[in-house]
Amino acid sequence: MTKNCEEIQMRFYESGDEGAKLLPVSFHEWEERARKTLAAGPFDYVYGAAGAGDTLRANLEAFQKYQIRPRMCCDITERDFSVTLFGKKIPLPILLAPIGVNSILHSDAELATARAAAKAGVPYILSNVSTRSMEEVAGVMGDALRWFQLYPPKNHELTKSFLKRAEAAGYSAIVITVDSTLLGWRERDLRNAYLPFLAGDGMGNYFSDPVFRSGLDEPPEQNMKAAVKKALSEGNNTHFTWKELDYIREQTSLPVLIKGITHPDDAILAVEHGVSGIIVSNHGGAAAGRGDRYSGCTAFRLRSGEGQRTCSDG
Ligand SMILES: Cc1cc2nc3c(=O)[nH]c(=O)nc-3n(C[C@H](O)[C@H](O)[C@H](O)COP(=O)(O)O)c2cc1C
């Protein structure tokens, strides 16, 4: 269950001198703790961005410009931040964005994130490139709300297999990420010569997939390098078009959202192609530079009906 702010604050105050050790209290402190705990490769993989980080910085600056002018003297004893998404009520208007390869950060990888999301009641969007498979993750979440994110593979049979598995494992929506069909030019990762997939991280869904495995000359347990290369090539789907999106929608009965839209015209096209929602995002500036995340939102709001949703991240 989500704790209210007072409960969390009181835990700090009532713990006296121990308070400071409980948890970091600011984003900056979390960042510093991660920097101390992790090796340069994993830290920079999460902290870094495309190019020299200009888009990441622009995202942060744009976010700082949002202002709230609150109204006073309202009874705020009962505060309700809940929203209903595709028929499910969630306590806060927040979802956990898909973040791949959690094994570079924690030995339980996505299981740890999934357990935390379930406990907090925050929906979890599991990445296609998770180290633990979608079935393992579902296994620790009980009935908690989860969506599956797909980097649409080139192979239609593999696409169908991922969708079928996600439905069977209780994921209730599909998020198609369309903004990273090619690896970004990431200066920190290049300097560290660090791409976690090459060590087999982030391959949980691929390596456990019967269709993927049947296309390999040798199983991943015998030739990991070849299996990883094949998976990366599937994900680098430069052929992806709106027609492919239509194909995916036809293969699943779940709501399909599109992630990575920033241009208003693309938002309109997405609606015309029947998406149930748009996640306006430039991948946190991590995949390609110079994407403007805000303009897509407005166009989608103008055109969308009641059944469609817009979310936004960096
Ligand atoms: C380490 C890392 C891994 C990510 N992995 C994925 C992924 O697998 N799939 C995806 O759609 N987005 C991925 N993203 C992008 C995030 O989902 C999100 O769009 C981005 O972090 C911007 O949101 P933020 O501003 O809240 O960080 C990743 C981002 C980071 C930093």
PDBQT file of the ligand as one rigid body, heavy atoms in Angstrom, charges set to zero:
ROOT
HETATM    1  C1  LIG A 401      19.097   2.402 -17.813  1.00  0.00    +0.000 C 
HETATM    2  C2  LIG A 401      17.886   2.652 -18.642  1.00  0.00    +0.000 A 
HETATM    3  C3  LIG A 401      17.284   1.595 -19.311  1.00  0.00    +0.000 A 
HETATM    4  C4  LIG A 401      16.130   1.816 -20.078  1.00  0.00    +0.000 A 
HETATM    5  N1  LIG A 401      15.535   0.744 -20.675  1.00  0.00    +0.000 NA
HETATM    6  C5  LIG A 401      14.418   0.935 -21.412  1.00  0.00    +0.000 A 
HETATM    7  C6  LIG A 401      13.765  -0.166 -22.022  1.00  0.00    +0.000 A 
HETATM    8  O1  LIG A 401      14.196  -1.296 -21.908  1.00  0.00    +0.000 OA
HETATM    9  N2  LIG A 401      12.647   0.095 -22.737  1.00  0.00    +0.000 N 
HETATM   10  C7  LIG A 401      12.136   1.360 -22.886  1.00  0.00    +0.000 A 
HETATM   11  O2  LIG A 401      11.101   1.527 -23.550  1.00  0.00    +0.000 OA
HETATM   12  N3  LIG A 401      12.732   2.423 -22.305  1.00  0.00    +0.000 NA
HETATM   13  C8  LIG A 401      13.845   2.239 -21.581  1.00  0.00    +0.000 A 
HETATM   14  N4  LIG A 401      14.447   3.315 -20.964  1.00  0.00    +0.000 N 
HETATM   15  C9  LIG A 401      13.813   4.649 -21.072  1.00  0.00    +0.000 C 
HETATM   16  C10 LIG A 401      12.844   4.860 -19.903  1.00  0.00    +0.000 C 
HETATM   17  O3  LIG A 401      11.743   3.998 -19.977  1.00  0.00    +0.000 OA
HETATM   18  C11 LIG A 401      12.303   6.303 -19.886  1.00  0.00    +0.000 C 
HETATM   19  O4  LIG A 401      11.691   6.596 -21.119  1.00  0.00    +0.000 OA
HETATM   20  C12 LIG A 401      13.434   7.320 -19.647  1.00  0.00    +0.000 C 
HETATM   21  O5  LIG A 401      14.238   6.920 -18.563  1.00  0.00    +0.000 OA
HETATM   22  C13 LIG A 401      12.869   8.720 -19.387  1.00  0.00    +0.000 C 
HETATM   23  O6  LIG A 401      12.163   8.782 -18.202  1.00  0.00    +0.000 OA
HETATM   24  P1  LIG A 401      12.776   9.559 -16.934  1.00  0.00    +0.000 P 
HETATM   25  O7  LIG A 401      12.906  10.966 -17.379  1.00  0.00    +0.000 OA
HETATM   26  O8  LIG A 401      11.754   9.326 -15.876  1.00  0.00    +0.000 OA
HETATM   27  O9  LIG A 401      14.094   8.874 -16.665  1.00  0.00    +0.000 OA
HETATM   28  C14 LIG A 401      15.604   3.122 -20.204  1.00  0.00    +0.000 A 
HETATM   29  C15 LIG A 401      16.210   4.185 -19.536  1.00  0.00    +0.000 A 
HETATM   30  C16 LIG A 401      17.340   3.967 -18.763  1.00  0.00    +0.000 A 
HETATM   31  C17 LIG A 401      17.954   5.118 -18.037  1.00  0.00    +0.000 C 
ENDROOT
TORSDOF 0
